[in-house]
Amino acid sequence: MNNDIGVIGMAVMGRNLALNIANHGYNVSIFNRTVKKTKDVVYNNPKKTIFPFFFIKDFLNSLKKPRCIFLMVQSGSSVDNVISSLIPYLNSGDIIIDGGNSFYKDTIRRYHELLKDNINFIGAGISGGEYGALTGPSIMPGGKKVVYNIIKPILKSISSKFDNEDCVSYIGPDGSGHYVKMVHNGIEYADMQLISETYSILKNILNLNNEEISNIFSFWNKGELKSYLIEITKNILLKKDGKHDLIDCILDSAVNKGTGKWTCKNALDLEESLTIITNSVFSRYLSSLKSQRTLASKILSGPKINSIIHNQEDFIEKLRQALYLGKIISYSQGFSQLGSASKKYFWNLKCGNIAKIFRSGCIIQAACLNKIVDIYKYDDIIINLLFSPYFQDISNKYHSSLREIVSYVIKQGISIPAFSSAITYYDGYRTKESSANLIQAQRDYFGAHTYKRYDKEGIYHTNWIE
Ligand code: 6PG
């Protein structure tokens, strides 16, 4: 047998990716720890060019050389365990592709460990959920470019397309592909949080029902805000469960698998002000404290919602503008972090290409990414997207709506951490003279940490207590 590629891990993502590859005319060997899952894939897809294997050795012997093995297993120790089980049978030049949500530092470690045995390792971020894996995901491969070139035809054929362009692009060395996927997920958290705050405002301030809110999202999805997440939100709000709207039956406690947290921890390391994403992660943590929140709702006071909106249409339009500005500020923060990481880790990331492959297939696909692609086309070293003419124009037009919505909603006692961090960051970023002079003075006062001055060069220390 001389199969083109092997896929290990037949949970939903691995199964769908294997089917996607097979649908594009490749012969695919598959393997799963539990035999039943492997058999199920073949049983349910009898005509596909998919070949089941129940022993790792047979699985590897079925592949043409150099062997390409896609790992679609849970991130963490499972990836290491599967790699260890492969190593005895691998030859120099073979390629392992990790398509899971692995932590980029694990990918860097695995890349270097495997290199000692001349085994090539590609850390490929894959976004699009189970449907995307089957029909065309966005793929972010990192590793050696020459190795990427070997697997490029397969990745290109299975990836999503945007205007006939493949949503896969070589990202950079070692862990950079998984790093970019991690930041993608951070942006995903912020998008989701901003949308859920918008839903809360429409529900609690305007007292709209789910169908009315869905109609608003549906209308917005025809304009600047067009995106996959707005699209699914409008569908979610219409879903019934018997007589009820399903959304009203779902517990208001959101969990997470950690990629958002990794993005924020890395932002702290890089000294990036990733405030919207970080607040979105914190919001998930706060949401999970259901019993504490229930108790606090009884003993901690706040205003009663008492909203009199005279012009509902105008309020909804301002909310739309606030949501769009919040979103683009969040993308500015995310792309700024990509720029910093690129410099710090010597990855030479091409942010324009990254924006390109985010335009279809992935969870954060959105119309505004096309604008970001254009911005990087003209200025590929732009330090912050807010300096681009397009982002400037939106900011200058929409900041008063964001400000108005935030102040109104806070006065009503509704928590909107992502919206409020967006306007706070915006105002902080455009503030020429901040209050950090006082912080510098305080540091010097209690710790002799020194400070710099406006009026003369050098480093100064004052004896504050004469
Ligand atoms: C994607 C998603 C996916 C992620 C889920 C769940 O791009 O397809 O980002 O990789 O695992 O969105 O993430 P949380 O459980 O952390 O919300």
Residues whose N, C-alpha, C, O or C-beta is under 5 A from the ligand:
A	BS01	6PG	I126 S127 G128 G129 N185 V255 N256 K257 G258 T259 I363
